[in-house]
Amino acid sequence: MRIYKDIITGDEMFSDSYKMKLVDDVIYEVYGTLVKRTTDFELAGSNPSAEEADEGSEAIVEQGVDVILNHRLCETYAFNDKKSYLLYLKDYMKKITAKLSESKPDEVDTFKNNINKQMKDILGRFKELQFFTGESMDCDGMVAMCEYRDIDGTQKPVFMFFKHGLEEEKF
């Protein structure tokens, strides 16, 4: 299994357990699924009476998108308009370019050339996007984008992560 972490914050963003696709060698599209999970809840060390034991424990129902729930992504509302997102993006791209120059200088040109084309396309759909940070909620790191697309007649969440802003960890 591979976990993909933000190279700036170290937050876990997603794993290879989801269907995913690499677009133009710069954007990972990760396909999420709406899930509903039920977990039994019982206080540790509790000693239920006979009546309470018959009733069982309380069930906690958690529902949402698996990518968000499994990797503790947090929705951010920091970008009210395209202009505020572009300011973030400009700063973030500088950070990624600097990191790439140190660790993988041969990929800097690929990143710069391909990211502009992809972001132009994605920003054309800005009003349809949701934005997510990692668990630390640090907007200096990666802010992933999510949009719902019609896939096989069903609206499904598709997350977009910057490939060069991630480090791959094998388990």
WOPE-V612153 format. One record per helix or strand of 3 or more residues. SS is the DSSP state (H for helix, E for strand). FROM is the first residue (numbers start at 1). LEN is the number of residues. Records with the same first field share a line. If there is no record, write none. Layout:
SS->FROM-LEN + FROM-LEN
This chain:
E->2-5 + 12-4 + 19-5 + 27-5 + 34-8 + 58-8 + 74-3 + 130-4 + 144-8 + 154-9 + 166-5
H->50-6 + 66-6 + 82-22 + 105-19 + 126-3 + 163-3
